[in-house]
């Protein structure tokens, strides 16, 4: 019963709205014309289709933001890839870890590999605090921006070195 009342009520409401809004306004231009004029003007002015990295002079804030995004995506893909690979392998993790130990890899390569693992994780973690400060409205001045960027880079190197040599 309620469905019948609702459907009849909706039909009557729609019919009443049609009585009030039956006037149609003439269209002055279509969206297609507007878009065509916009792109024609941009071609005449030789503007790029979309600004990209090559359109801007690289600066520290841009590079740190780009590094933050790249480190996040890379870590996400690497962690997922390693996890899926370990799940698909027939033996357990310890077996493969022992196999890598038995390769007798030189310490320089081991330290480089450790830096390659610790660097992005540490940078992304520490730069995340910088982004949280920005979300709070702190550190947008040019001096503060550069100071915080250099501080994050120095602290990243120090903390990553601690991870590499102490673990």
C-alpha positions in Angstrom: 0.0 0.0 0.0 2.8 2.4 0.9 4.5 1.7 -2.4 1.4 2.5 -4.3 0.9 5.8 -2.5 4.6 6.7 -3.0 4.5 5.9 -6.7 1.3 7.8 -7.3 2.6 10.7 -5.2 5.8 10.8 -7.2 3.9 10.8 -10.5 1.7 13.7 -9.4 4.7 15.7 -8.2 6.5 15.2 -11.4 3.4 16.2 -13.4 3.1 19.4 -11.3 6.7 20.3 -11.8 6.2 19.9 -15.5 3.5 22.6 -15.4 5.8 25.1 -13.7 9.0 24.3 -15.7 7.7 23.8 -19.3 9.5 26.9 -20.6 12.7 26.1 -22.4 15.5 28.7 -22.6 17.3 29.0 -25.9 20.9 27.8 -25.7 23.5 30.5 -26.6 26.4 28.1 -27.1 27.0 24.4 -26.6 29.6 22.9 -24.4 31.3 21.5 -27.5 31.7 25.1 -28.9 33.1 26.3 -25.6 35.6 23.5 -25.5 36.6 24.0 -29.1 37.2 27.7 -28.5 39.2 27.0 -25.4 41.6 24.5 -27.1 41.8 26.8 -30.2 43.0 29.7 -28.0 45.5 27.4 -26.2 47.0 26.2 -29.6 47.3 29.8 -30.8 49.1 30.8 -27.6 51.3 27.7 -27.9 50.4 26.6 -24.4 51.3 23.0 -23.3 48.4 20.6 -23.2 49.0 19.9 -19.5 51.8 21.3 -17.4 54.3 18.6 -16.4 57.7 18.4 -14.7 59.4 19.8 -17.8 57.3 23.0 -17.6 58.7 23.9 -14.2 62.1 24.6 -12.8 62.8 21.9 -10.3 63.0 23.2 -6.7 63.5 21.5 -3.4 59.8 21.3 -2.3 58.9 19.8 -5.6 61.6 17.2 -5.5 60.9 16.2 -1.8 57.2 15.8 -2.6 58.0 13.7 -5.7 60.4 11.6 -3.7 57.8 11.1 -1.0 55.3 9.8 -3.5 57.7 7.7 -5.4 59.1 6.1 -2.2 55.5 5.3 -1.0 54.5 3.7 -4.3 57.8 1.8 -4.6 57.6 0.4 -1.0 53.9 -0.6 -1.5 54.8 -2.5 -4.7 57.9 -4.0 -3.2 56.2 -5.2 0.0 53.3 -6.7 -2.0 55.7 -8.4 -4.5 57.9 -9.9 -1.8 54.9 -11.1 0.2 53.2 -12.7 -2.8 56.5 -14.3 -3.9 57.2 -15.7 -0.4 53.7 -17.2 -0.3 54.2 -18.9 -3.6 57.6 -20.4 -2.9 57.6 -24.0 -1.8 59.9 -23.6 1.3 59.9 -21.2 4.3 61.6 -17.9 4.6 64.5 -19.2 6.7 65.5 -21.6 3.9 65.9 -18.8 1.4 67.6 -16.5 4.0 70.2 -19.3 4.6 70.7 -19.7 0.8 71.5 -16.0 0.5 73.9 -16.1 3.5 75.7 -19.0 1.8 76.4 -16.9 -1.3 79.2 -15.0 0.6 78.3 -11.6 -0.8 80.9 -8.9 -0.1 80.1 -6.5 2.8 80.0 -3.4 0.5 77.2 -4.9 -1.6 75.3 -5.9 1.6 75.6 -2.4 3.0 74.4 -0.9 -0.3 71.5 -3.3 -0.3 70.7 -2.3 3.3 70.8 1.4 2.4 68.5 0.7 -0.5 66.0 -0.8 1.9 66.4 1.5 4.8 66.7 4.8 2.9 63.2 4.9 1.3 61.4 3.6 4.4 63.1 6.1 6.7 62.7 9.0 4.3 59.0 8.3 3.8 58.4 7.9 7.5 60.2 11.1 8.5 58.8 13.1 5.6 55.3 12.0 6.6 55.7 14.0 9.8 56.6 17.0 7.6 53.4 16.5 5.6 51.4 16.1 8.8 52.8 19.5 10.0 51.6 21.0 6.7 48.2 19.5 7.2 48.2 21.4 10.5 49.1 24.6 8.6 52.7 24.8 9.9 55.8 25.2 7.9 54.6 26.8 4.6 57.0 29.7 4.6 59.8 29.3 2.1 62.5 29.4 4.8 60.7 26.8 7.0 60.1 24.7 3.9 63.7 24.5 3.0 64.9 24.0 6.6 62.5 21.2 7.1 63.5 19.5 3.8 67.2 19.7 4.7 66.4 18.5 8.2 64.4 15.5 6.9 67.2 14.6 4.4 69.9 14.8 7.1 67.9 12.9 9.6 67.0 10.3 7.0 70.7 9.7 6.3 71.5 9.5 10.1 68.6 7.1 10.9 69.2 4.9 7.8 72.9 4.7 8.7 71.9 3.6 12.2 69.7 0.9 10.7 72.4 -0.2 8.3 75.3 -0.5 10.7 73.5 -1.4 13.9 71.2 -4.1 12.5 
